[in-house]
């Protein structure tokens, strides 16, 4: 039986101060049985995505210690950034890698929520597979209104926290934790500075689609009182338009299940939709790590002779096809989960 291995990808609402993030991630490198695989800081988003893997109990210990440090160093009253957020430690997902079930990861998220809510007087919501109600499965639903709307939101019956007090924590906001399959955070840049056009493309491809509006631009409601929506092109896909920098709009995505909607599916669709409005997809960007299988699948799509190609050759084809070598050098040995774990253990 495989050694139990779980991945945890906490997101911290700080992406500009490298020394501060170093203090937050220090516990990961100090705890035996846990490997720090990636620290992805985003200045415009003002957000850092950290990836660690290891034995479930040790990973839980590490992320609790990281949370305690972050609670001292991050103050949401002074936080601004492009990415939607509601807390200093915004989200803490646990992901099964090997020898670990989804149920085990749900248990880890509940243990994390109980420990941190008590230590920090922090409201915590359970999401994804750990969600206890249907309106908390999707992270965007929990985040809606963001930090600025949290004080009012938390008082409603619908949004009583799963753990912690039913009161607004102005310094830390709130945290979501849960269990999910491996999520791939992937963005595609456009040769445009128009965020609206990027969002238009995002609404065409994402699962939730776009709102149906009348000739005056008003939402059209269905018989149940909810807004009608045009369905999106893909399943298991979240997407929105963001700005990569002042002159570059991007389609920012979360692929919730790469076996259903893969990297090449969304890349090719964005190319097609961009061309319809006179734009081009010019670069791809992975945030955090990616499973090998997802890269091999994309490589099979882009390689000229995939049946006889080695894994390394398929990965190279994926890098080119997904434009991952445009913004910066893409390093497979540190960016692909299985290869990164092997490198770290050498």
C-alpha positions, -999 to +999 in steps of 0.1 A: +000+000+000+013+034-009+026+057+019-002+082+027+005+115+009-017+145+009-013+179-008-023+212+008-024+245-011-031+274+013-036+308-003-023+338+017-035+374+011+000+388+006+020+386-026+045+415-025+066+411+006+090+381+000+104+382+035+070+381+051+060+351+029+093+334+039+083+337+076+049+322+068+063+292+050+092+285+073+072+259+094+068+238+063+106+234+059+111+228+096+086+199+099+098+164+090+076+145+066+065+176+047+080+190+014+075+225+003+070+222-035+061+257-046+056+293-035+039+314-062+037+351-053+015+374-074+021+411-070-010+423-088-032+398-071-014+405-038-017+368-031+006+338-026-003+302-034+018+277-014+020+240-023+031+214+002+029+176+003+036+150+029+021+127+056-014+139+064-008+146+101+025+164+095+009+185+067-019+194+090+006+205+117+025+226+091-005+244+077-018+252+112+016+267+121+017+287+088-018+300+096-007+312+131+022+331+116+001+346+088-025+358+114+002+379+131+016+394+099-013+400+075-040+427+082-070+426+059-079+461+067-050+472+045-052+446+018-059+453-018-054+432-049-069+420-082-079+386-069-112+380-050-105+373-013-122+373+021-094+365+045-057+367+054-055+329+050-081+328+023-085+292+015-069+259+027-077+229+005-066+193+013-061+171-018-056+133-018-024+122-037-017+086-027-028+062+001-053+089+012-091+090+006-113+120+000-129+112+034-095+114+050-090+149+035-125+160+047-114+149+082-082+170+079-101+201+068-125+197+098-095+192+122-079+223+107-111+244+110-116+233+147-080+241+157-076+274+139-111+288+147-104+282+185-069+296+185-077+327+164-114+334+171-118+330+133-149+323+113-143+293+090-164+278+062-162+243+048-163+240+011-161+215-018-163+179-007-163+190+030-193+214+025-222+208+048-248+226+026-253+230-011-246+268-012-211+262+002-197+237-023-184+264-047-156+287-034-168+317-054-202+315-036-186+316-002-163+345-013-191+365-029-190+401-014-154+395-005-138+409+027-156+442+023-190+425+025-182+399+051-193+419+082-229+420+069-229+386+053-218+367+084-248+379+103-273+363+078-288+329+087-275+316+054-239+323+061-234+313+097-198+299+099-193+261+102-166+268+128-157+298+149-177+328+160-206+344+141-188+377+142-166+397+119-129+395+125-116+428+109-079+418+109-082+383+095-116+382+078-127+346+073-112+314+059-125+285+037-112+250+041-122+218+025-113+187+005-112+185-033-096+168-063-064+184-077-072+218-091-052+234-118-049+272-117-042+282-153-043+316-171-041+326-207-030+361-217-045+381-246-029+408-268-053+434-253-056+457-223-094+452-222-104+432-191-140+432-204-131+412-235-112+387-213-142+384-191-165+379-221-144+350-233-143+336-197-181+337-196-184+318-228-162+289-217-168+286-179-194+261-165-216+288-150-218+306-184-232+341-186-263+360-175-292+363-199-300+400-203-328+420-221-322+447-246-316+473-218-289+451-202-311+440-173-310+405-159-339+382-170-353+361-142-368+326-145-400+314-130-381+305-098-369+341-094-333+333-102-314+349-131-314+329-163-280+319-176-265+309-210-246+277-203-208+277-207-189+255-231-171+233-205-178+214-174-157+216-142-143+250-151-143+284-133-131+314-153-130+352-151-113+381-168-084+397-150-054+419-157-020+403-159-004+437-159-015+472-169-014+463-207-023+427-207-057+411-200-060+374-192-085+347-189-079+333-154-092+298-147-095+270-123-098+235-139-117+216-112-112+182-129-086+180-157-100+145-167-132+163-178-119+196-191-082+196-199-056+223-204-056+219-242-094+221-243-095+256-227-064+269-245-078+260-279-112+274-270-097+307-259-077+309-291-109+304-311-130+329-291-102+355-291-100+353-329-137+360-332-131+394-317-098+402-334-075+392-306-049+365-300-040+342-272-003+350-266+009+332-234-001+306-209+006+306-172+003+279-145+000+290-109+014+264-086+020+228-097+003+206-122-002+168-122+018+148-148-013+133-163-027+167-172+005+176-191+007+142-209-029+146-220-022+181-234+010+169-250-008+140-267-031+167-283-002+188-295+025+162-304+029+152-340+034+115-332+021+110-296+019+072-298+057+068-300+066+098-278+082+096-244+067+113-214+094+140-216+086+146-253+049+148-246+056+173-218+077+194-242+048+194-267+024+205-240+047+234-229+048+247-265+011+241-272+000+258-240+025+286-245+040+280-211+075+291-222+065+327-233+063+346-200+092+327-183+111+295-185+088+265-176+107+240-154+090+206-156+110+191-127+098+217-103+064+224-118+050+189-123+039+174-089+052+138-094+086+150-108+089+177-081+084+152-053+111+129-069+135+158-071+129+169-035+135+133-022+169+130-040 
